Amino acid sequence: MEETRTLYDKIGRPTLEAIVTRFYAKCFADPMIAHFFWNLDHDRLSQLQIDFVAGLLGGPRSYHGRPLTMVHADLPIRAPHFRRRQQILRESMQEFGLDGELAYAWLELEEKLQALIYTDKNPCNHH
Ligand code: HEM
């Protein structure tokens, strides 16, 4: 019976919201990736991110934003930006003392979405 609890249940809504809000605030201020978010509605983005993550972790599927491939297609995102984002997320989890195993499981789910966020457009690979 216990095993049917989702990651969302184990982390809990208040902690999820606190971590994601903190995570996006750090992204909006980060020297390496903040420029992607200039001129955008940060409150709206944070809310969409909370909804998306809730569904990703097995909670309510309330995300009503655009499909991830569509959102990121025209952005010049590369591997280092993706890794930086993951690092900021990990730091935000640590700030709120999230259990290590829960943190790892959450990060792994985000990692699996990489192909939806960017493809390797390095011209050196086009032989
Ligand atoms: C697993 C990784 C990622 C996930 C799950 C994710 C998720 C999302 C979501 C849910 C939205 C809101 C969609 C909407 O506006 O309808 C969004 C927007 C956005 N994301 Fe990501 N994202 C990821 C990686 C990245 C990375 C690596 C960057 C850049 C460093 C990035 C930059 C942006 C920007 C700039 C927007 C706003 C686009 C716009 O409104 O025009 N994302 N993302």
Backbone and ligand atoms as CSV (ligand in chain L), in Angstrom:
chain,resi,resn,atom,element,x,y,z
A,1,MET,N,N,0.839,-1.199,0.000
A,1,MET,CA,C,0.000,0.000,0.000
A,1,MET,C,C,0.878,1.256,0.000
A,2,GLU,N,N,1.840,1.304,0.922
A,2,GLU,CA,C,2.767,2.440,1.009
A,2,GLU,C,C,3.416,2.758,-0.336
A,3,GLU,N,N,3.724,1.701,-1.105
A,3,GLU,CA,C,4.475,1.852,-2.344
A,3,GLU,C,C,3.722,2.619,-3.415
A,4,THR,N,N,2.395,2.796,-3.244
A,4,THR,CA,C,1.645,3.528,-4.257
A,4,THR,C,C,1.835,5.038,-4.099
A,5,ARG,N,N,2.520,5.454,-3.043
A,5,ARG,CA,C,2.766,6.898,-2.870
A,5,ARG,C,C,3.718,7.382,-3.956
A,6,THR,N,N,3.340,8.467,-4.583
A,6,THR,CA,C,4.155,9.016,-5.672
A,6,THR,C,C,5.259,9.903,-5.092
A,7,LEU,N,N,6.201,10.270,-5.962
A,7,LEU,CA,C,7.244,11.219,-5.564
A,7,LEU,C,C,6.602,12.514,-5.082
A,8,TYR,N,N,5.531,12.896,-5.774
A,8,TYR,CA,C,4.790,14.107,-5.404
A,8,TYR,C,C,4.283,14.010,-3.966
A,9,ASP,N,N,3.736,12.862,-3.601
A,9,ASP,CA,C,3.239,12.658,-2.229
A,9,ASP,C,C,4.390,12.730,-1.229
A,10,LYS,N,N,5.494,12.093,-1.585
A,10,LYS,CA,C,6.619,12.018,-0.645
A,10,LYS,C,C,7.264,13.390,-0.417
A,11,ILE,N,N,7.340,14.185,-1.466
A,11,ILE,CA,C,7.954,15.513,-1.338
A,11,ILE,C,C,6.964,16.478,-0.685
A,12,GLY,N,N,5.724,16.415,-1.111
A,12,GLY,CA,C,4.682,17.276,-0.535
A,12,GLY,C,C,4.564,18.590,-1.284
A,13,ARG,N,N,3.336,19.042,-1.444
A,13,ARG,CA,C,3.063,20.256,-2.233
A,13,ARG,C,C,3.804,21.504,-1.732
A,14,PRO,N,N,3.778,21.787,-0.427
A,14,PRO,CA,C,4.430,23.026,0.036
A,14,PRO,C,C,5.937,23.037,-0.267
A,15,THR,N,N,6.597,21.890,-0.086
A,15,THR,CA,C,8.033,21.815,-0.358
A,15,THR,C,C,8.298,21.944,-1.854
A,16,LEU,N,N,7.465,21.289,-2.665
A,16,LEU,CA,C,7.617,21.386,-4.118
A,16,LEU,C,C,7.514,22.851,-4.561
A,17,GLU,N,N,6.501,23.523,-4.076
A,17,GLU,CA,C,6.297,24.930,-4.472
A,17,GLU,C,C,7.458,25.812,-4.027
A,18,ALA,N,N,7.932,25.576,-2.798
A,18,ALA,CA,C,9.038,26.381,-2.271
A,18,ALA,C,C,10.302,26.166,-3.108
A,19,ILE,N,N,10.592,24.912,-3.441
A,19,ILE,CA,C,11.812,24.598,-4.190
A,19,ILE,C,C,11.739,25.167,-5.612
A,20,VAL,N,N,10.605,24.967,-6.290
A,20,VAL,CA,C,10.494,25.422,-7.679
A,20,VAL,C,C,10.520,26.949,-7.753
A,21,THR,N,N,9.870,27.607,-6.805
A,21,THR,CA,C,9.867,29.076,-6.795
A,21,THR,C,C,11.283,29.604,-6.600
A,22,ARG,N,N,11.995,29.004,-5.651
A,22,ARG,CA,C,13.381,29.394,-5.385
A,22,ARG,C,C,14.271,29.109,-6.601
A,23,PHE,N,N,14.064,27.946,-7.182
A,23,PHE,CA,C,14.827,27.509,-8.352
A,23,PHE,C,C,14.679,28.510,-9.512
A,24,TYR,N,N,13.441,28.912,-9.800
A,24,TYR,CA,C,13.257,29.831,-10.910
A,24,TYR,C,C,13.804,31.232,-10.575
A,25,ALA,N,N,13.663,31.644,-9.326
A,25,ALA,CA,C,14.220,32.944,-8.932
A,25,ALA,C,C,15.734,32.954,-9.182
A,26,LYS,N,N,16.388,31.830,-8.890
A,26,LYS,CA,C,17.833,31.731,-9.116
A,26,LYS,C,C,18.150,31.715,-10.625
A,27,CYS,N,N,17.313,31.027,-11.401
A,27,CYS,CA,C,17.519,31.000,-12.857
A,27,CYS,C,C,17.433,32.409,-13.438
A,28,PHE,N,N,16.446,33.188,-12.957
A,28,PHE,CA,C,16.233,34.536,-13.488
A,28,PHE,C,C,17.389,35.468,-13.136
A,29,ALA,N,N,18.224,35.072,-12.190
A,29,ALA,CA,C,19.345,35.912,-11.748
A,29,ALA,C,C,20.700,35.300,-12.091
A,30,ASP,N,N,20.704,34.162,-12.747
A,30,ASP,CA,C,21.961,33.447,-12.974
A,30,ASP,C,C,22.736,33.999,-14.176
A,31,PRO,N,N,24.027,34.297,-13.997
A,31,PRO,CA,C,24.818,34.900,-15.083
A,31,PRO,C,C,24.848,34.050,-16.353
A,32,MET,N,N,24.701,32.763,-16.217
A,32,MET,CA,C,24.811,31.890,-17.384
A,32,MET,C,C,23.493,31.698,-18.133
A,33,ILE,N,N,22.358,31.755,-17.454
A,33,ILE,CA,C,21.095,31.484,-18.164
A,33,ILE,C,C,20.016,32.569,-18.011
A,34,ALA,N,N,20.274,33.580,-17.176
A,34,ALA,CA,C,19.236,34.611,-16.953
A,34,ALA,C,C,18.783,35.281,-18.257
A,35,HIS,N,N,19.721,35.443,-19.191
A,35,HIS,CA,C,19.378,36.170,-20.425
A,35,HIS,C,C,18.235,35.524,-21.204
A,36,PHE,N,N,18.070,34.198,-21.047
A,36,PHE,CA,C,16.963,33.530,-21.739
A,36,PHE,C,C,15.613,34.059,-21.260
A,37,PHE,N,N,15.573,34.524,-20.014
A,37,PHE,CA,C,14.299,34.862,-19.377
A,37,PHE,C,C,14.003,36.357,-19.327
A,38,TRP,N,N,14.894,37.160,-19.887
A,38,TRP,CA,C,14.676,38.605,-19.866
A,38,TRP,C,C,13.361,38.939,-20.544
A,39,ASN,N,N,12.659,39.941,-20.011
A,39,ASN,CA,C,11.439,40.423,-20.654
A,39,ASN,C,C,10.251,39.473,-20.578
A,40,LEU,N,N,10.362,38.406,-19.801
A,40,LEU,CA,C,9.241,37.473,-19.694
A,40,LEU,C,C,8.552,37.656,-18.347
A,41,ASP,N,N,7.326,37.165,-18.257
A,41,ASP,CA,C,6.542,37.258,-17.029
A,41,ASP,C,C,6.998,36.153,-16.065
A,42,HIS,N,N,7.837,36.530,-15.094
A,42,HIS,CA,C,8.456,35.550,-14.209
A,42,HIS,C,C,7.446,34.834,-13.309
A,43,ASP,N,N,6.428,35.563,-12.848
A,43,ASP,CA,C,5.419,34.926,-11.995
A,43,ASP,C,C,4.648,33.848,-12.764
A,44,ARG,N,N,4.319,34.196,-14.002
A,44,ARG,CA,C,3.589,33.235,-14.841
A,44,ARG,C,C,4.443,31.983,-15.094
A,45,LEU,N,N,5.722,32.201,-15.398
A,45,LEU,CA,C,6.616,31.073,-15.670
A,45,LEU,C,C,6.782,30.177,-14.444
A,46,SER,N,N,6.903,30.793,-13.260
A,46,SER,CA,C,7.055,30.009,-12.032
A,46,SER,C,C,5.821,29.138,-11.800
A,47,GLN,N,N,4.642,29.720,-12.027
A,47,GLN,CA,C,3.406,28.954,-11.825
A,47,GLN,C,C,3.315,27.786,-12.809
A,48,LEU,N,N,3.685,28.048,-14.072
A,48,LEU,CA,C,3.662,26.973,-15.073
A,48,LEU,C,C,4.639,25.865,-14.694
A,49,GLN,N,N,5.790,26.277,-14.163
A,49,GLN,CA,C,6.816,25.297,-13.786
A,49,GLN,C,C,6.334,24.433,-12.612
A,50,ILE,N,N,5.665,25.057,-11.644
A,50,ILE,CA,C,5.112,24.301,-10.510
A,50,ILE,C,C,4.096,23.282,-11.025
A,51,ASP,N,N,3.194,23.720,-11.900
A,51,ASP,CA,C,2.178,22.808,-12.447
A,51,ASP,C,C,2.835,21.667,-13.211
A,52,PHE,N,N,3.846,22.003,-14.016
A,52,PHE,CA,C,4.509,20.981,-14.816
A,52,PHE,C,C,5.196,19.950,-13.918
A,53,VAL,N,N,5.939,20.429,-12.930
A,53,VAL,CA,C,6.685,19.524,-12.050
A,53,VAL,C,C,5.729,18.642,-11.240
A,54,ALA,N,N,4.602,19.208,-10.808
A,54,ALA,CA,C,3.620,18.413,-10.061
A,54,ALA,C,C,3.214,17.187,-10.882
A,55,GLY,N,N,2.909,17.404,-12.157
A,55,GLY,CA,C,2.527,16.286,-13.024
A,55,GLY,C,C,3.681,15.324,-13.254
A,56,LEU,N,N,4.878,15.875,-13.440
A,56,LEU,CA,C,6.068,15.062,-13.685
A,56,LEU,C,C,6.332,14.101,-12.525
A,57,LEU,N,N,6.060,14.560,-11.307
A,57,LEU,CA,C,6.349,13.760,-10.108
A,57,LEU,C,C,5.172,12.858,-9.711
A,58,GLY,N,N,4.159,12.791,-10.574
A,58,GLY,CA,C,3.055,11.879,-10.319
A,58,GLY,C,C,1.878,12.509,-9.589
A,59,GLY,N,N,1.895,13.824,-9.448
A,59,GLY,CA,C,0.794,14.536,-8.804
A,59,GLY,C,C,-0.256,14.948,-9.819
A,60,PRO,N,N,-1.087,15.929,-9.484
A,60,PRO,CA,C,-2.140,16.378,-10.395
A,60,PRO,C,C,-1.587,16.906,-11.710
A,61,ARG,N,N,-2.268,16.550,-12.792
A,61,ARG,CA,C,-1.792,16.964,-14.116
A,61,ARG,C,C,-2.486,18.252,-14.515
A,62,SER,N,N,-2.056,19.346,-13.906
A,62,SER,CA,C,-2.747,20.620,-14.113
A,62,SER,C,C,-1.983,21.556,-15.048
A,63,TYR,N,N,-0.907,21.046,-15.669
A,63,TYR,CA,C,-0.106,21.898,-16.558
A,63,TYR,C,C,-0.885,22.251,-17.827
A,64,HIS,N,N,-1.056,23.549,-18.060
A,64,HIS,CA,C,-1.774,23.988,-19.245
A,64,HIS,C,C,-0.910,24.875,-20.141
A,65,GLY,N,N,0.399,24.789,-19.975
A,65,GLY,CA,C,1.301,25.532,-20.836
A,65,GLY,C,C,1.446,24.836,-22.180
A,66,ARG,N,N,2.323,25.377,-23.002
A,66,ARG,CA,C,2.550,24.785,-24.318
A,66,ARG,C,C,3.434,23.546,-24.179
A,67,PRO,N,N,3.416,22.654,-25.195
A,67,PRO,CA,C,4.301,21.495,-25.162
A,67,PRO,C,C,5.763,21.941,-25.083
A,68,LEU,N,N,6.579,21.201,-24.319
A,68,LEU,CA,C,7.968,21.623,-24.073
A,68,LEU,C,C,8.779,21.795,-25.351
A,69,THR,N,N,8.569,20.931,-26.338
A,69,THR,CA,C,9.350,21.039,-27.583
A,69,THR,C,C,9.071,22.387,-28.246
A,70,MET,N,N,7.798,22.756,-28.265
A,70,MET,CA,C,7.395,24.010,-28.911
A,70,MET,C,C,7.975,25.229,-28.182
A,71,VAL,N,N,7.907,25.208,-26.855
A,71,VAL,CA,C,8.366,26.345,-26.046
A,71,VAL,C,C,9.846,26.637,-26.258
A,72,HIS,N,N,10.659,25.582,-26.347
A,72,HIS,CA,C,12.108,25.764,-26.345
A,72,HIS,C,C,12.748,25.724,-27.732
A,73,ALA,N,N,11.942,25.404,-28.756
A,73,ALA,CA,C,12.499,25.169,-30.098
A,73,ALA,C,C,13.318,26.339,-30.641
A,74,ASP,N,N,12.856,27.565,-30.412
A,74,ASP,CA,C,13.545,28.712,-31.004
A,74,ASP,C,C,14.598,29.331,-30.090
A,75,LEU,N,N,14.818,28.707,-28.938
A,75,LEU,CA,C,15.820,29.236,-28.005
A,75,LEU,C,C,17.167,28.559,-28.255
A,76,PRO,N,N,18.262,29.343,-28.233
A,76,PRO,CA,C,19.588,28.752,-28.495
A,76,PRO,C,C,20.157,28.026,-27.268
A,77,ILE,N,N,19.418,27.053,-26.782
A,77,ILE,CA,C,19.839,26.301,-25.592
A,77,ILE,C,C,20.833,25.218,-26.005
A,78,ARG,N,N,21.943,25.112,-25.235
A,78,ARG,CA,C,22.951,24.090,-25.486
A,78,ARG,C,C,23.174,23.289,-24.195
A,79,ALA,N,N,23.955,22.228,-24.316
A,79,ALA,CA,C,24.185,21.332,-23.183
A,79,ALA,C,C,24.610,22.051,-21.894
A,80,PRO,N,N,25.532,23.023,-21.968
A,80,PRO,CA,C,25.967,23.679,-20.726
A,80,PRO,C,C,24.818,24.423,-20.027
A,81,HIS,N,N,23.875,24.977,-20.807
A,81,HIS,CA,C,22.732,25.662,-20.202
A,81,HIS,C,C,21.849,24.649,-19.477
A,82,PHE,N,N,21.660,23.510,-20.134
A,82,PHE,CA,C,20.834,22.465,-19.528
A,82,PHE,C,C,21.465,21.980,-18.222
A,83,ARG,N,N,22.782,21.749,-18.269
A,83,ARG,CA,C,23.481,21.274,-17.056
A,83,ARG,C,C,23.431,22.318,-15.949
A,84,ARG,N,N,23.575,23.584,-16.323
A,84,ARG,CA,C,23.520,24.665,-15.331
A,84,ARG,C,C,22.148,24.692,-14.647
A,85,ARG,N,N,21.101,24.536,-15.463
A,85,ARG,CA,C,19.745,24.508,-14.915
A,85,ARG,C,C,19.600,23.364,-13.905
A,86,GLN,N,N,20.109,22.200,-14.252
A,86,GLN,CA,C,20.037,21.049,-13.342
A,86,GLN,C,C,20.788,21.340,-12.036
A,87,GLN,N,N,21.940,22.008,-12.159
A,87,GLN,CA,C,22.747,22.336,-10.983
A,87,GLN,C,C,21.992,23.298,-10.058
A,88,ILE,N,N,21.336,24.291,-10.660
A,88,ILE,CA,C,20.569,25.264,-9.864
A,88,ILE,C,C,19.406,24.561,-9.165
A,89,LEU,N,N,18.793,23.623,-9.874
A,89,LEU,CA,C,17.687,22.865,-9.271
A,89,LEU,C,C,18.197,22.052,-8.074
A,90,ARG,N,N,19.350,21.413,-8.246
A,90,ARG,CA,C,19.940,20.615,-7.157
A,90,ARG,C,C,20.237,21.501,-5.945
A,91,GLU,N,N,20.812,22.682,-6.190
A,91,GLU,CA,C,21.121,23.613,-5.096
A,91,GLU,C,C,19.851,24.048,-4.361
A,92,SER,N,N,18.778,24.284,-5.138
A,92,SER,CA,C,17.522,24.719,-4.531
A,92,SER,C,C,16.947,23.616,-3.652
A,93,MET,N,N,17.062,22.375,-4.096
A,93,MET,CA,C,16.610,21.230,-3.288
A,93,MET,C,C,17.388,21.165,-1.984
A,94,GLN,N,N,18.694,21.373,-2.077
A,94,GLN,CA,C,19.543,21.311,-0.879
A,94,GLN,C,C,19.191,22.423,0.105
A,95,GLU,N,N,18.887,23.597,-0.422
A,95,GLU,CA,C,18.534,24.724,0.450
A,95,GLU,C,C,17.343,24.399,1.332
A,96,PHE,N,N,16.416,23.585,0.796
A,96,PHE,CA,C,15.235,23.230,1.573
A,96,PHE,C,C,15.372,21.868,2.246
A,97,GLY,N,N,16.592,21.321,2.216
A,97,GLY,CA,C,16.869,20.081,2.938
A,97,GLY,C,C,16.132,18.870,2.394
A,98,LEU,N,N,15.849,18.870,1.081
A,98,LEU,CA,C,15.143,17.718,0.508
A,98,LEU,C,C,15.992,16.455,0.635
A,99,ASP,N,N,15.373,15.381,1.024
A,99,ASP,CA,C,16.014,14.074,1.150
A,99,ASP,C,C,16.781,13.716,-0.127
A,100,GLY,N,N,17.984,13.179,0.017
A,100,GLY,CA,C,18.861,12.900,-1.115
A,100,GLY,C,C,18.270,11.982,-2.167
A,101,GLU,N,N,17.578,10.935,-1.733
A,101,GLU,CA,C,16.998,9.995,-2.698
A,101,GLU,C,C,15.859,10.627,-3.480
A,102,LEU,N,N,15.064,11.443,-2.815
A,102,LEU,CA,C,13.964,12.137,-3.501
A,102,LEU,C,C,14.533,13.143,-4.498
A,103,ALA,N,N,15.589,13.828,-4.089
A,103,ALA,CA,C,16.235,14.806,-4.962
A,103,ALA,C,C,16.771,14.117,-6.217
A,104,TYR,N,N,17.428,12.989,-6.026
A,104,TYR,CA,C,18.017,12.256,-7.146
A,104,TYR,C,C,16.932,11.809,-8.122
A,105,ALA,N,N,15.832,11.261,-7.582
A,105,ALA,CA,C,14.737,10.761,-8.424
A,105,ALA,C,C,14.109,11.897,-9.238
A,106,TRP,N,N,13.919,13.040,-8.601
A,106,TRP,CA,C,13.331,14.212,-9.275
A,106,TRP,C,C,14.281,14.699,-10.391
A,107,LEU,N,N,15.570,14.835,-10.058
A,107,LEU,CA,C,16.544,15.308,-11.044
A,107,LEU,C,C,16.621,14.370,-12.249
A,108,GLU,N,N,16.487,13.070,-11.972
A,108,GLU,CA,C,16.578,12.107,-13.056
A,108,GLU,C,C,15.392,12.248,-14.018
A,109,LEU,N,N,14.208,12.503,-13.471
A,109,LEU,CA,C,13.035,12.712,-14.324
A,109,LEU,C,C,13.228,13.937,-15.215
A,110,GLU,N,N,13.822,14.995,-14.673
A,110,GLU,CA,C,14.073,16.208,-15.473
A,110,GLU,C,C,15.128,15.903,-16.550
A,111,GLU,N,N,16.141,15.138,-16.151
A,111,GLU,CA,C,17.230,14.801,-17.074
A,111,GLU,C,C,16.691,14.088,-18.323
A,112,LYS,N,N,15.699,13.235,-18.109
A,112,LYS,CA,C,15.129,12.451,-19.216
A,112,LYS,C,C,14.395,13.316,-20.238
A,113,LEU,N,N,14.104,14.556,-19.887
A,113,LEU,CA,C,13.373,15.448,-20.794
A,113,LEU,C,C,14.307,16.189,-21.748
A,114,GLN,N,N,15.605,15.958,-21.581
A,114,GLN,CA,C,16.599,16.729,-22.325
A,114,GLN,C,C,16.309,16.812,-23.826
A,115,ALA,N,N,15.938,15.688,-24.428
A,115,ALA,CA,C,15.723,15.665,-25.878
A,115,ALA,C,C,14.559,16.563,-26.313
A,116,LEU,N,N,13.670,16.883,-25.381
A,116,LEU,CA,C,12.548,17.771,-25.717
A,116,LEU,C,C,12.966,19.233,-25.658
A,117,ILE,N,N,14.061,19.522,-24.977
A,117,ILE,CA,C,14.474,20.899,-24.710
A,117,ILE,C,C,15.457,21.414,-25.756
A,118,TYR,N,N,16.398,20.581,-26.146
A,118,TYR,CA,C,17.350,21.009,-27.180
A,118,TYR,C,C,17.908,19.794,-27.901
A,119,THR,N,N,18.334,20.028,-29.148
A,119,THR,CA,C,19.049,18.984,-29.874
A,119,THR,C,C,20.421,19.545,-30.168
A,120,ASP,N,N,21.373,18.691,-30.393
A,120,ASP,CA,C,22.728,19.142,-30.652
A,120,ASP,C,C,22.806,19.754,-32.047
A,121,LYS,N,N,22.929,21.084,-32.085
A,121,LYS,CA,C,22.952,21.768,-33.385
A,121,LYS,C,C,24.377,22.184,-33.762
A,122,ASN,N,N,25.341,21.564,-33.124
A,122,ASN,CA,C,26.737,21.879,-33.408
A,122,ASN,C,C,27.071,21.568,-34.871
A,123,PRO,N,N,27.425,22.598,-35.687
A,123,PRO,CA,C,27.671,22.367,-37.106
A,123,PRO,C,C,28.828,21.404,-37.351
A,124,CYS,N,N,29.739,21.252,-36.385
A,124,CYS,CA,C,30.881,20.354,-36.563
A,124,CYS,C,C,30.439,18.891,-36.675
A,125,ASN,N,N,29.215,18.608,-36.251
A,125,ASN,CA,C,28.731,17.234,-36.304
A,125,ASN,C,C,28.043,16.899,-37.634
A,126,HIS,N,N,27.908,17.927,-38.495
A,126,HIS,CA,C,27.161,17.705,-39.740
A,126,HIS,C,C,28.087,17.358,-40.892
A,127,HIS,N,N,28.612,16.147,-40.908
A,127,HIS,CA,C,29.494,15.746,-42.011
A,127,HIS,C,C,28.706,15.085,-43.106
L,1,HEM,C1,C,14.059,19.573,-18.213
L,1,HEM,C2,C,14.307,20.835,-18.530
L,1,HEM,C3,C,13.223,21.883,-18.724
L,1,HEM,C4,C,11.891,21.863,-18.402
L,1,HEM,C5,C,11.094,20.751,-17.735
L,1,HEM,C6,C,11.345,23.160,-18.795
L,1,HEM,C7,C,10.021,23.554,-18.617
L,1,HEM,C8,C,9.463,24.719,-19.049
L,1,HEM,C9,C,8.076,25.085,-18.948
L,1,HEM,C10,C,6.988,24.209,-18.320
L,1,HEM,C11,C,7.912,26.310,-19.510
L,1,HEM,C12,C,6.613,27.141,-19.643
L,1,HEM,C13,C,5.924,26.816,-20.972
L,1,HEM,C14,C,4.993,27.891,-21.465
L,1,HEM,O1,O,5.334,29.089,-21.385
L,1,HEM,O2,O,3.908,27.553,-21.984
L,1,HEM,C15,C,9.224,26.733,-19.948
L,1,HEM,C16,C,9.499,27.926,-20.560
L,1,HEM,C17,C,10.767,28.383,-20.799
L,1,HEM,N1,N,11.958,27.715,-20.611
L,1,HEM,FE1,FE,12.134,25.822,-19.995
L,1,HEM,N2,N,12.342,23.926,-19.332
L,1,HEM,C18,C,13.500,23.193,-19.308
L,1,HEM,C19,C,14.752,23.597,-19.729
L,1,HEM,C20,C,15.065,24.876,-20.059
L,1,HEM,C21,C,16.412,25.384,-20.252
L,1,HEM,C22,C,17.702,24.553,-20.159
L,1,HEM,C23,C,16.296,26.699,-20.538
L,1,HEM,C24,C,17.387,27.726,-20.784
L,1,HEM,C25,C,18.490,27.739,-20.088
L,1,HEM,C26,C,14.879,27.031,-20.553
L,1,HEM,C27,C,14.342,28.268,-20.838
L,1,HEM,C28,C,12.990,28.545,-20.913
L,1,HEM,C29,C,12.450,29.838,-21.318
L,1,HEM,C30,C,13.270,31.064,-21.759
L,1,HEM,C31,C,11.057,29.738,-21.266
L,1,HEM,C32,C,10.041,30.825,-21.642
L,1,HEM,C33,C,9.768,30.750,-23.119
L,1,HEM,C34,C,8.736,31.755,-23.581
L,1,HEM,O3,O,7.796,32.046,-22.835
L,1,HEM,O4,O,8.883,32.241,-24.694
L,1,HEM,N3,N,14.168,25.897,-20.248
L,1,HEM,N4,N,10.145,25.751,-19.663
